Structure formats: C-alpha cells, structure tokens
Amino acid sequence: MLGLREVKDKIAEYLEIALGVKEFDITFAVLDDDPSGKKVWRINIEYLPEEDAIFKRKCLFKLDAETGDVLEFMEGWYWTR
C-alpha cells in the first residue's frame, strides 16, 4: 500500500507530464474504500499555472492505493469529503 510520500511523488510525475507543473500543494488527502472494493487515495491539490499568476488552480486525483495508477483526474474540481 502506498503511503502519502509515494502518492505525492506519483502526482508530481503526472502533473509534470500532463501540465508541466513542478510545484504544488496537497490540500486534502484521504485513504478511502472505492465502491469497486479497492483502496484509493483521494487527493486535492493546488498549483500556480504560471510563475506570475495570482490565483491557484485546483485539481482532484483518485489513485489506486496499491499501484499508484491514476484512476481519476479533474482540473477545476476538488473533493469535499
């Protein structure tokens, strides 16, 4: 099972490839049961889209807790619980 450090590394890898983002903050993280029966990490992140940006963008992730595979990614959305 992946810990939060490994989850952050997986998200960093994905964000750099997908959006060119290198710096971000995790604002929400919970290890949860998925309806499929898997354990998943649900994560909210915030990042600045450009160096001189004033407002941060938000994204949500759902990662498989065993493999670290990204099961869901939505920019502009966030988990509330």
C-alpha positions in Angstrom: 0.0 0.0 0.0 1.4 3.4 -1.0 2.0 6.0 1.7 1.4 9.7 1.3 5.0 10.3 0.3 4.8 7.9 -2.6 1.4 9.3 -3.6 2.9 12.8 -3.7 5.7 11.5 -6.0 3.2 9.9 -8.3 1.1 13.1 -8.5 4.3 15.1 -9.2 5.2 12.8 -12.0 1.7 13.0 -13.6 1.5 16.8 -13.2 4.8 17.4 -14.8 4.0 15.2 -17.8 0.4 16.3 -18.2 0.5 20.0 -17.4 4.2 21.0 -17.0 3.6 21.7 -13.3 6.5 21.2 -10.9 5.3 22.8 -7.7 2.0 22.1 -6.0 0.4 21.8 -2.5 -1.7 18.9 -1.3 -4.7 20.4 0.4 -6.7 17.3 1.1 -5.7 13.6 1.3 -7.7 10.6 2.4 -7.3 6.9 2.1 -10.7 5.5 1.3 -12.7 2.5 0.1 -13.8 2.7 -3.5 -17.2 1.2 -4.5 -15.3 -1.3 -6.6 -13.8 -2.7 -3.4 -10.3 -1.2 -3.9 -8.5 1.1 -1.5 -7.9 4.5 -3.1 -6.3 7.8 -2.3 -8.5 10.9 -2.9 -6.3 14.0 -3.2 -6.9 17.7 -3.8 -4.0 19.8 -5.0 -3.4 23.5 -5.8 -0.8 25.0 -8.1 0.1 28.2 -9.8 -0.5 27.8 -13.6 2.3 30.4 -14.4 5.0 32.0 -12.4 3.4 35.4 -12.2 -0.2 34.0 -11.6 -2.1 35.4 -8.7 -4.8 32.7 -8.4 -4.1 29.0 -7.8 -5.8 26.2 -9.8 -7.3 23.2 -8.1 -7.3 19.6 -9.2 -8.6 16.3 -7.8 -7.0 13.0 -8.1 -8.1 9.4 -7.3 -5.2 7.0 -7.2 -5.2 3.2 -6.7 -3.6 2.8 -3.2 -1.8 -0.4 -4.3 -0.4 0.5 -7.7 -0.5 4.3 -7.7 -2.3 4.3 -11.0 -4.4 7.5 -11.7 -8.0 6.4 -11.7 -9.4 9.9 -11.9 -8.1 13.4 -12.6 -10.2 16.5 -12.9 -8.9 20.0 -13.2 -11.1 22.7 -11.6 -12.7 20.2 -9.3 -12.0 19.1 -5.7 -13.1 16.6 -3.2 -15.3 17.9 -0.3 -15.1 14.7 1.7 
